[in-house]
Amino acid sequence: MGLKNYYSEMKAVRDEVTKATWTQELRVPLGEGLAGFWARTKFSVRLIFLEKEIITFALLQWACIALGYYLWVQMIGWIPEAAWERAASSDKATIGDFILFLWSFFCVGIVAFPLGILNGCMGAAHFLNRQGKESTIDDCLKMVLPRAWPLWLFHWIDGWWTVLRILDRLPKKRDRRSPADKAKSEAMYYAWKLATIGILPGLVTGRGLVDAGKRSVELVVRKFKTVIILRGGYSALCWVVGVGGYIGSIAFFINFPGLVNFKAPVAGQIYVFYCWVGIPLLISAGLVMLLLRPIYVISSCDIYADYVAEQQENLMLPPPPAQARGYGAVIAAALLGLAILAAAFYREELGLMRLLAQ
């Protein structure tokens, strides 16, 4: 099954949860969500300090996001000022827009691979600890690497939808959508995040991507209150960090006015702006990756494990192999990374610079 088919299956997961819970409020009051997240924090933090490799996984995730961001920014610098000026005065898409779209898609894809493995390793640390087994980086990788393909595909789809949602929230010069349309888009995205809470633990414990999606729908429907409290608290705190990052970006440029010349033509400052704004944005991302994300992943795995126990099923289906596999996904990710680097280093020879200038 290709990426396009998995994409359709994941949309079906979101739609299934939306249909199954349409009579219920998908969001909880802010205080209830924060209280529920705090209650989960106690167990998660205790596990993090017990299994210190989780901190390593979180730090590596942060580093991957930083590298992915600045990899994406490189193409911003390749686009000449004249092309930016033409784009600002036209509603028509150009071949340069298409190339930047593809570059963004593949940058998300290359970052999604290590993020999928590292998120899976956090979940593996939880499940190994729950079963009274030793949890080391090697043990976690042995459990997760055989699931590299579905973990990669899921995080690629999830990451792309997240990027599109972030871009959709930004102010637009010619935004003709009604408030109702914007609210619907936000609700569909939230339904997706809610619907997929059980996919990561399902994949780590041996299920396929489609099967994990179906199990996640069952989990959300049967433990609806528990799930929305966790997701509500996590989302609220992420919003707080996001708003703080936005305010921090403004304060950053106020305190360092020489970094970007905001009085100069915008087209000539876009690349410089994105380079420098990455600092406060990545600090915000670090707060999420190091403080909030591990708690959310561990808590979602804990909810999943409780649900499986209530169903009287075996948590580990099938048991992890003695030797880690998943070489195919590793090779594919490496080839994608090499292709991206080749495009970056040989952009003149490949004609990318000429196309981006159109």
N, C-alpha and C positions, 0 to 999 in steps of 0.2 A: 504494500500500500504506500503510495507516494505522499509527499508533503501536502499536495492539494486535497487528497482524500482525507488525510488526518485533520486538515484544517476544517473540512466540512463536518467531520465527526465531532470535533471540538465545539463547533457552532451548535451542533445538535444537542450536546451536553448542556450548553448554556440555555438553549431554548427549552429543554426538558425541565430544568429547574425553574425557569420562569413560569412555565405552564403549571407545574406542580405546586407552586407557592404563590400563584397570582392573587389569591385571596388574603395573603398575609403580608404584613409590612416587612420589607427586606432590611430595614434599618432599625436599630434600637436607639433609645435615648442616649445621649452622649455620656451621661454619668454612669448608666448601666453598662455600656460598652467598655468604658475605661476601668470600672470596678472589676468586670469580668476578666479583662486583659491582665490587670494587676494580680488577680487571684492565680492566673496561669503563670505569671512571671515567677512566683516563688519556687514552683517546681522546676521550671526551665532554667533559672539561674543556678539552682543547686546542681542540676545535671551538667550545665556548662562548666562549672568549677570542678566537678568530679571528672568529666571527660573533656580535658582541656584542648583536645584536638579540634573541638567545635570552634574555638576561638581562631585557630589556624584557618579553618575552612572559611570563616567569616572575613578574615583579613584578605585571603586570596580572592574572595568574591569582590571585595572593594577594589583591589588592584586590577582585576579583570574589567570592571566597569570603567575605571579611569583610563585604562589602555584603549578600550573600545571607544570611549568618547573622543579621545584625541586622534584615534585612527579615523573616525568619521569626520572630524573637523578638518583633516588634511584636504579633502576635496573642496571644502568651502574656500580654502586658499588658492585652489587651482582655477577657480572661476574668475575670469577677468571682470574688472569694474563695469565695462560696457555691457556685459551680459546681465549683470545685476540691475543696471539702469533700465535696460529693455524689459526685464521681467517686472520691474516695479510699475511700468506704464502699460502693461499688457495683461489681458486675462487668458491668453492662449498659452498652452503648455509647449515647451520646446524640447528638442532632443536632449539638451542639457538637463532639463528637469527630470526626464526619464532616467538619465544616467545617475543623477544624484539620488533618485528614488531607489534604483537598484543597489547603489553603493550603501545606502542606509539599510536596506533589507539584508544585505550580506554582512554588514558590520554587526547588525543585531544577531545574525546567525552564528558568526564566529564567536561572539561573546556568550551566546546561549549554551554552547557546548560545555565550557568549564563551569558556568553557573549551574547547569543541570547536574553535573557530576558532584559539585560541592554541596548543593542543596540536598542531593541524594545522600551524600555522606553524613550530613547533619541528621537526616532521618534515620540512617543506618545506626548511628551512634545511639540514638534513642531506643531503637528496637533491640539492639544487642544488649544494652543496659537493662531493659525491661525483662529480657530473658535470662538475666544473670550472667551474661557472657562478657568477655573482655572486649573493650572497644579501643582500637588503635587506628591510626591512619591507614595502615595496611589492611586491617580487618574490614574497615569501612569500604575501602576501594575494592576489595574482593567481593563484597556484597553488591556494590553499585555498578562496577564496570560492565558486568553482563547485561545491565539494563541501560547501557549508554545510548543506544539508538532512540528508544522511546523517551528517555529523559531529555535528550537533545531536541527532539521534535516538539515535545510539549513546551519546553522553555523557549524555543524559537517562536512558536505560535503565540505563547503568552507574552513574550517580550515585544513582539511586533505589535500586538494589540495594545499593549501598554504605551509604546512609543506613539502610536496613532492617537490614542486618547489624550496624551500629554500635548501633542501638537494641536489637537482639536480644541483644547481648552484655551490656547493662546489667543489673544485678541487678533482679529483679522480686519483688514481694510474694507473688504467687500463681503462681509458676512451677512447673508440674507436669511439665515435660519431663524425660525421663531423660538421664543423661550421654551415652548412645548417640545420642539424638536431637539433642542439642546438637553432638556431634562430627560427625554427618552434615550438619547445616546448615553448619557451618564448612567441611567438606570440599567441599560443593557450591559454596560461595562461592569457595573457592580454585580450584576447577576452572574456574569462570567467568572469573576473572582470568587464569588460565593460558591458557584457550581463546581469549581475545580479544586476545592480545598482538600478533597480526598484523593486526588490523582497522584501527587508525589508519594504519599505513603503507600498507595496501591502499587505503583511502579517499583518502589524499593523492595516491597515484599513479594515480587514475582509476577504481578499481573501485567498483561499487555496494555497498550495505551487505550484502546477502545474499551476493553474490559474495565480498566481502572476508571475511565470516565463514567461508565454505567454504575459502578460501585460508588463513585463519588456522588452521583445523583441520589442514590438510595440513602447514603449517609446524611446528605443535607436534608432530605425529606423527613427521615426518622429522628434525627437529632437537630432539628431546625433551630431551636432556641439556643442550644449550646454553640452551634456554628455561627449564627449571626452575632452573638455576643462577642465571640473571639474576633470575627472579621470586623465588626463595628468598632471595637476598641483599637485594633491594629490600624484600620483605615483612618480613624480620627487622629491618632498619633502621627501617622505618615503625613496627613494634611498639615498638622502643626509644624512638623519639620519642613515640609514643602514651603509653607508660608514664611517660615523663618529663613529658608534659603533664598526666597525672593527678596525679603527685606535685607538680608545679609548681602545680596548682590548689589543692591542700591547703595548700601552703606560702604561696600568695598570700593565702588567707583567714586563715591564722594570723598573718601579718605585717600584715594590714589588717583587724582584727576588726570595725571599725565599718562596713564596707561592707554586710554582711548580718547581720541579727539572727537567729541560729540558735536562740535561745531562744523567739522569737515563733512563733505558729502558722505551719506550713509554707505554707499556702495564700496567706498575705499576703506571702510572701518569694520566691515562685517567679520572678516577672518580674525582680526585682532580682538574684536569684542568676544567672539566665541572662545578664543584661546584663554582670555583672562577670566571670563565669567565661569569657566570650568572650575576654577578654584573654589568659590563659595558653593557652587552646585555640588561638587564632589565631596565637600565637607558635609553637606546635608545628606548626600548618599551614604557617606561613611557612618553617620549616626543611625541611619536605617539599617544598613548592613551589619553593623557591629552590635547594636543594642536591640533593635526591634525585630529584624528578620529571623535571627536564631530562635527567639522566643516564639514567634509565630509558627515556624516550621516544626519545632519540637511540640508545641501545643496541638497543632493539627495532627501530627503523628500520634499523639497521646489520645486524642478524640477518636481517631481511626482505630487504634488498638483496642480501646474500650468497646467500640461498636462491633469489631470482629469477635471479641470475647462474648459479647451479648448474643451474637449469632451462633456461638459455639462452633466456630470455624478455626482452622489452623492458620495462625498468623503468617507463617513462612511457607508460602506456596509458589513455586517449589523452593526447597532449601538452597541457599547459595552454593555454587560449586566450590571445590577446594582451591582451584586456581582461577584468578580473575580473567575474564575474557572481554569481548567488546572491542577487539582490535579493528574490526571493520569501521566502526564509528570513529575511532581515534584516527585511523588513516584518512577517512573522509574529511574530518575536521582539519587535519593537517594539510590536506590538498586544498581545501577551501582557503585556509590561511595563506598558503603559498600563492594561490591565484590572486588573492587580495594584495599581497606584497608585490607580486609581479606587475599588477595593474598600477600600483603606486610608483614603483621604480622605473617602469618602462611606459609611462603614460604618454610621453611624446611619441615614441615609436609606435604605440598602439593607436594613436590618433585621438586619444581621449581629450587632450588639450584643445584640439581643433573642434571637436564636437561640443565641448563645454563652452566654447566661445560663441557658438551659434545662437 
